[in-house]
């Protein structure tokens, strides 16, 4: 699995965390304890995915963080630091 496939799975985990956190608002009116549980799960998913993004969005050769600016990820073929081919 290359870094782009890993990143895609981590982004899906992040989106799941956001959706779960958003859905916890529904439980706020039903049961406050359930709201806290679901909101906590969503927050844990979000924080975990952000940590994993920072950990895995690195060059496999030089271990530098790769650029995450909008529009550059689709054109990212080589590491901007060492020149290693990424795709």
Secondary structure, 3 states (H helix, E strand, C coil): CCHHHHHHHHHHHHHHHHHHHHHHHHHHHHCHHHHHHHHHHHHHHHHHHHHHHHHHCECCCCCCECCCCCCCCCCCCECCCCCCECC
